[in-house]
Amino acid sequence: MDAMSLLTVFVLAVFVGFEVVSKVSSTLHTPLMSGANAIHGIVLVGAIIVAGQAEEPLVLIVALIAVLLATVNLVGGFVVTDRMLHMFSGRKAPAKADARADAQPVAKGAAK
């Protein structure tokens, strides 16, 4: 494929991706993000393979930019997923030692 065809596919993919993501309800973003992390991992591996086999300087530069962007996307997806999971974890129960100390009051005049 020539460069103009690749650029056309890229621009169309950006527009379609934006439209699809903007139509998703906010409660579904986290499950979709965690599922998409696997896809981002595959993209990262593909970018590393292309960068490793690049012979032309322009291809190497584009591949290294792809590795950088795929890494940022992958790490960002895991950070967002982790934050959302912490939001749903709820509060932790008090430690048992603290609960026992509150339950057994010390009597007045007790010997130490």
C-alpha positions as a printed NumPy array, in Angstrom:
array([[  0.   ,   0.   ,   0.   ],
       [  1.191,   3.501,  -0.638],
       [  1.513,   6.181,   2.035],
       [ -1.716,   7.97 ,   1.055],
       [ -3.782,   4.791,   1.486],
       [ -2.209,   4.11 ,   4.886],
       [ -2.874,   7.694,   5.992],
       [ -6.496,   7.42 ,   4.826],
       [ -7.01 ,   4.196,   6.806],
       [ -5.41 ,   5.794,   9.869],
       [ -7.62 ,   8.902,   9.73 ],
       [-10.764,   6.82 ,   9.24 ],
       [ -9.775,   4.578,  12.168],
       [ -9.341,   7.645,  14.394],
       [-12.8  ,   8.953,  13.514],
       [-14.504,   5.563,  13.909],
       [-12.707,   4.931,  17.211],
       [-13.715,   8.329,  18.571],
       [-17.355,   7.796,  17.605],
       [-17.482,   4.32 ,  19.123],
       [-15.873,   5.342,  22.425],
       [-17.953,   8.515,  22.779],
       [-21.181,   6.485,  22.522],
       [-20.242,   4.101,  25.373],
       [-21.846,   4.785,  28.739],
       [-19.457,   5.881,  31.502],
       [-20.221,   2.784,  33.617],
       [-18.879,   0.536,  30.852],
       [-15.583,   2.356,  30.297],
       [-13.659,   0.432,  32.978],
       [-14.668,  -3.092,  31.875],
       [-13.878,  -2.129,  28.29 ],
       [-10.548,  -0.643,  29.377],
       [ -9.501,  -3.762,  31.235],
       [-10.44 ,  -5.924,  28.268],
       [ -8.635,  -3.605,  25.876],
       [ -5.393,  -3.872,  27.867],
       [ -4.777,  -7.25 ,  26.239],
       [ -5.157,  -5.666,  22.815],
       [ -2.748,  -2.876,  23.8  ],
       [ -0.234,  -5.519,  24.859],
       [ -0.457,  -7.133,  21.421],
       [  0.006,  -3.725,  19.775],
       [  3.085,  -3.12 ,  21.936],
       [  4.614,  -6.476,  20.981],
       [  3.928,  -5.771,  17.302],
       [  5.542,  -2.333,  17.534],
       [  8.626,  -3.834,  19.202],
       [  8.897,  -6.45 ,  16.443],
       [  8.62 ,  -3.805,  13.726],
       [ 11.213,  -1.615,  15.476],
       [ 13.576,  -4.57 ,  15.747],
       [ 13.349,  -5.376,  12.046],
       [ 13.418,  -1.793,  10.736],
       [ 16.137,  -1.098,   8.2  ],
       [ 15.193,   2.439,   7.162],
       [ 15.597,   5.335,   9.624],
       [ 12.067,   6.665,   9.011],
       [ 10.5  ,   3.256,   9.72 ],
       [ 12.593,   2.959,  12.889],
       [ 11.508,   6.4  ,  14.128],
       [  7.819,   5.676,  13.494],
       [  8.152,   2.25 ,  15.141],
       [  9.821,   3.73 ,  18.22 ],
       [  7.06 ,   6.334,  18.486],
       [  4.556,   3.471,  18.218],
       [  6.357,   1.623,  21.036],
       [  6.249,   4.74 ,  23.214],
       [  2.559,   5.427,  22.568],
       [  1.568,   1.785,  23.014],
       [  3.453,   1.661,  26.324],
       [  1.754,   4.823,  27.588],
       [ -1.628,   3.451,  26.514],
       [ -1.038,   0.085,  28.179],
       [  0.208,   1.537,  31.472],
       [ -2.566,   4.141,  31.493],
       [ -5.168,   1.42 ,  31.017],
       [ -3.851,  -0.537,  33.981],
       [ -3.733,   2.609,  36.159],
       [ -7.334,   3.504,  35.324],
       [ -8.492,  -0.069,  35.936],
       [ -6.664,  -0.191,  39.282],
       [ -8.199,   3.108,  40.404],
       [-11.691,   1.942,  39.48 ],
       [-11.229,  -1.364,  41.324],
       [-10.186,   0.551,  44.445],
       [-13.371,   2.627,  44.184],
       [-15.493,  -0.535,  44.372],
       [-13.508,  -2.269,  47.148],
       [-15.369,  -0.614,  50.054],
       [-14.064,   0.251,  53.499],
       [-11.816,  -2.045,  55.484],
       [-12.996,  -3.449,  58.823],
       [-11.121,  -2.313,  61.958],
       [ -8.322,  -4.541,  63.187],
       [ -9.299,  -7.245,  65.69 ],
       [ -6.876,  -5.979,  68.36 ],
       [ -8.564,  -2.572,  68.326],
       [-12.026,  -4.153,  68.561],
       [-10.965,  -6.296,  71.566],
       [ -9.505,  -3.292,  73.392],
       [-12.777,  -1.377,  72.96 ],
       [-14.887,  -4.359,  74.066],
       [-13.009,  -4.976,  77.369],
       [-13.062,  -1.845,  79.513],
       [-10.52 ,  -1.657,  82.323],
       [-12.06 ,  -1.764,  85.823],
       [-11.311,   1.061,  88.256],
       [ -8.604,   0.276,  90.747],
       [ -7.382,  -2.784,  88.865],
       [ -3.84 ,  -3.8  ,  89.717],
       [ -1.262,  -3.238,  87.082]])
